[in-house]
Amino acid sequence: MVIYIALDDKNGMMFNRRRQSKDRVLREDMLNDIGENKLWFNEYTAKQFEEVLPANAVVDNNFLDKAEKNDGCFVENMALAEYTGKIEKFVLYKWNRVYPADMYFDIDLSAAGWKQESISEFAGSSHEKITKEVWLREV
């Protein structure tokens, strides 16, 4: 599975059970990446797609247990370390700022044997600059 996750500069994900931020252009970029593959997320994340739920979306609170090879998973409020054996790729979206956080991304990708494949930047709808990092497992 391919993990999509948005992080602040300190790898923060959530604060007080709420997402730090959201961005329409980020969601569009993720959907372009995923193409026709399934996009899994939980009920909390489904609220980001209030306007239109993508046709390939699967909403399930246990999606990390059910997602298969090449499926995209948009993760906002879940720990990922126990799923690293299933994960093929990470796509990290960085907000390029620090937000209050009490939940953090729980994997040090470099230390865990992942290699950064690419890095790019784009302007978001709510952020002047979003950095996109793609990480693959080192072979």
Contacts in CASP RR format, 6 or more apart in sequence:
PFRMAT RR
TARGET T0000
AUTHOR 0000-0000-0000
METHOD contacts of the structure
MODEL  1
MVIYIALDDKNGMMFNRRRQSKDRVLREDMLNDIGENKLWFNEYTAKQFE
EVLPANAVVDNNFLDKAEKNDGCFVENMALAEYTGKIEKFVLYKWNRVYP
ADMYFDIDLSAAGWKQESISEFAGSSHEKITKEVWLREV
1 40 0 8 1.000
1 64 0 8 1.000
1 67 0 8 1.000
1 68 0 8 1.000
1 69 0 8 1.000
1 70 0 8 1.000
1 71 0 8 1.000
1 72 0 8 1.000
1 73 0 8 1.000
1 83 0 8 1.000
1 86 0 8 1.000
1 87 0 8 1.000
1 88 0 8 1.000
2 33 0 8 1.000
2 34 0 8 1.000
2 37 0 8 1.000
2 70 0 8 1.000
2 71 0 8 1.000
2 72 0 8 1.000
2 73 0 8 1.000
2 87 0 8 1.000
2 88 0 8 1.000
2 89 0 8 1.000
2 90 0 8 1.000
2 91 0 8 1.000
3 72 0 8 1.000
3 73 0 8 1.000
3 75 0 8 1.000
3 80 0 8 1.000
3 87 0 8 1.000
3 89 0 8 1.000
3 90 0 8 1.000
3 91 0 8 1.000
4 30 0 8 1.000
4 33 0 8 1.000
4 72 0 8 1.000
4 73 0 8 1.000
4 74 0 8 1.000
4 75 0 8 1.000
4 91 0 8 1.000
4 93 0 8 1.000
5 13 0 8 1.000
5 74 0 8 1.000
5 75 0 8 1.000
5 76 0 8 1.000
5 80 0 8 1.000
5 90 0 8 1.000
5 91 0 8 1.000
5 92 0 8 1.000
5 93 0 8 1.000
5 105 0 8 1.000
6 13 0 8 1.000
6 19 0 8 1.000
6 20 0 8 1.000
6 21 0 8 1.000
6 22 0 8 1.000
6 23 0 8 1.000
6 26 0 8 1.000
6 76 0 8 1.000
6 92 0 8 1.000
6 93 0 8 1.000
6 94 0 8 1.000
6 95 0 8 1.000
7 13 0 8 1.000
7 92 0 8 1.000
7 93 0 8 1.000
7 94 0 8 1.000
7 95 0 8 1.000
7 105 0 8 1.000
8 20 0 8 1.000
8 94 0 8 1.000
8 95 0 8 1.000
8 97 0 8 1.000
8 98 0 8 1.000
8 99 0 8 1.000
8 101 0 8 1.000
9 94 0 8 1.000
9 95 0 8 1.000
9 96 0 8 1.000
9 97 0 8 1.000
9 98 0 8 1.000
10 98 0 8 1.000
10 101 0 8 1.000
10 104 0 8 1.000
11 104 0 8 1.000
11 105 0 8 1.000
12 20 0 8 1.000
12 99 0 8 1.000
12 101 0 8 1.000
12 103 0 8 1.000
12 104 0 8 1.000
12 105 0 8 1.000
13 19 0 8 1.000
13 20 0 8 1.000
13 76 0 8 1.000
13 77 0 8 1.000
13 101 0 8 1.000
13 103 0 8 1.000
13 104 0 8 1.000
13 105 0 8 1.000
14 20 0 8 1.000
14 76 0 8 1.000
14 77 0 8 1.000
14 101 0 8 1.000
14 102 0 8 1.000
14 103 0 8 1.000
15 99 0 8 1.000
15 100 0 8 1.000
15 101 0 8 1.000
15 102 0 8 1.000
15 103 0 8 1.000
16 100 0 8 1.000
16 102 0 8 1.000
17 77 0 8 1.000
19 48 0 8 1.000
19 76 0 8 1.000
19 77 0 8 1.000
20 95 0 8 1.000
20 99 0 8 1.000
20 100 0 8 1.000
20 101 0 8 1.000
21 95 0 8 1.000
21 99 0 8 1.000
21 126 0 8 1.000
21 127 0 8 1.000
22 48 0 8 1.000
22 126 0 8 1.000
23 93 0 8 1.000
23 124 0 8 1.000
23 125 0 8 1.000
23 126 0 8 1.000
23 127 0 8 1.000
23 130 0 8 1.000
24 124 0 8 1.000
24 125 0 8 1.000
24 126 0 8 1.000
25 122 0 8 1.000
25 123 0 8 1.000
25 124 0 8 1.000
25 125 0 8 1.000
25 130 0 8 1.000
26 93 0 8 1.000
26 124 0 8 1.000
26 130 0 8 1.000
27 48 0 8 1.000
27 49 0 8 1.000
29 93 0 8 1.000
29 122 0 8 1.000
29 132 0 8 1.000
30 39 0 8 1.000
30 74 0 8 1.000
30 91 0 8 1.000
30 93 0 8 1.000
31 39 0 8 1.000
31 54 0 8 1.000
33 91 0 8 1.000
34 56 0 8 1.000
34 72 0 8 1.000
35 56 0 8 1.000
36 56 0 8 1.000
37 56 0 8 1.000
37 70 0 8 1.000
37 71 0 8 1.000
37 72 0 8 1.000
38 56 0 8 1.000
38 57 0 8 1.000
38 58 0 8 1.000
38 67 0 8 1.000
38 68 0 8 1.000
38 71 0 8 1.000
38 72 0 8 1.000
39 54 0 8 1.000
39 56 0 8 1.000
39 57 0 8 1.000
39 58 0 8 1.000
39 71 0 8 1.000
39 72 0 8 1.000
39 73 0 8 1.000
39 74 0 8 1.000
40 57 0 8 1.000
40 58 0 8 1.000
40 59 0 8 1.000
40 60 0 8 1.000
40 63 0 8 1.000
40 64 0 8 1.000
40 66 0 8 1.000
40 67 0 8 1.000
40 71 0 8 1.000
40 72 0 8 1.000
40 73 0 8 1.000
40 74 0 8 1.000
41 57 0 8 1.000
41 58 0 8 1.000
41 59 0 8 1.000
41 63 0 8 1.000
41 73 0 8 1.000
41 74 0 8 1.000
41 75 0 8 1.000
41 76 0 8 1.000
42 59 0 8 1.000
42 60 0 8 1.000
42 61 0 8 1.000
42 63 0 8 1.000
42 76 0 8 1.000
42 77 0 8 1.000
42 78 0 8 1.000
43 59 0 8 1.000
43 61 0 8 1.000
44 76 0 8 1.000
44 77 0 8 1.000
45 74 0 8 1.000
45 75 0 8 1.000
45 76 0 8 1.000
45 77 0 8 1.000
46 53 0 8 1.000
46 57 0 8 1.000
46 59 0 8 1.000
49 57 0 8 1.000
53 59 0 8 1.000
58 66 0 8 1.000
60 66 0 8 1.000
63 73 0 8 1.000
64 73 0 8 1.000
64 75 0 8 1.000
64 78 0 8 1.000
64 80 0 8 1.000
64 83 0 8 1.000
64 86 0 8 1.000
67 73 0 8 1.000
67 86 0 8 1.000
69 88 0 8 1.000
70 88 0 8 1.000
77 103 0 8 1.000
79 106 0 8 1.000
80 87 0 8 1.000
80 105 0 8 1.000
80 106 0 8 1.000
80 107 0 8 1.000
81 106 0 8 1.000
81 107 0 8 1.000
84 107 0 8 1.000
84 112 0 8 1.000
87 137 0 8 1.000
88 136 0 8 1.000
88 137 0 8 1.000
89 134 0 8 1.000
89 135 0 8 1.000
89 136 0 8 1.000
89 137 0 8 1.000
90 107 0 8 1.000
90 109 0 8 1.000
90 114 0 8 1.000
90 133 0 8 1.000
90 134 0 8 1.000
90 135 0 8 1.000
91 132 0 8 1.000
91 133 0 8 1.000
91 134 0 8 1.000
91 135 0 8 1.000
92 105 0 8 1.000
92 132 0 8 1.000
92 133 0 8 1.000
92 134 0 8 1.000
92 135 0 8 1.000
93 130 0 8 1.000
93 131 0 8 1.000
93 132 0 8 1.000
94 130 0 8 1.000
94 131 0 8 1.000
94 132 0 8 1.000
94 133 0 8 1.000
95 127 0 8 1.000
95 130 0 8 1.000
96 127 0 8 1.000
96 129 0 8 1.000
96 130 0 8 1.000
96 131 0 8 1.000
97 127 0 8 1.000
109 116 0 8 1.000
109 135 0 8 1.000
113 137 0 8 1.000
113 138 0 8 1.000
114 135 0 8 1.000
114 136 0 8 1.000
114 137 0 8 1.000
114 138 0 8 1.000
115 135 0 8 1.000
115 136 0 8 1.000
115 137 0 8 1.000
115 138 0 8 1.000
116 133 0 8 1.000
116 134 0 8 1.000
116 135 0 8 1.000
117 134 0 8 1.000
117 135 0 8 1.000
117 136 0 8 1.000
118 132 0 8 1.000
118 133 0 8 1.000
118 134 0 8 1.000
119 131 0 8 1.000
119 132 0 8 1.000
119 133 0 8 1.000
119 134 0 8 1.000
120 131 0 8 1.000
120 132 0 8 1.000
121 129 0 8 1.000
121 130 0 8 1.000
121 131 0 8 1.000
121 132 0 8 1.000
122 129 0 8 1.000
122 130 0 8 1.000
122 132 0 8 1.000
123 129 0 8 1.000
123 130 0 8 1.000
124 130 0 8 1.000
END
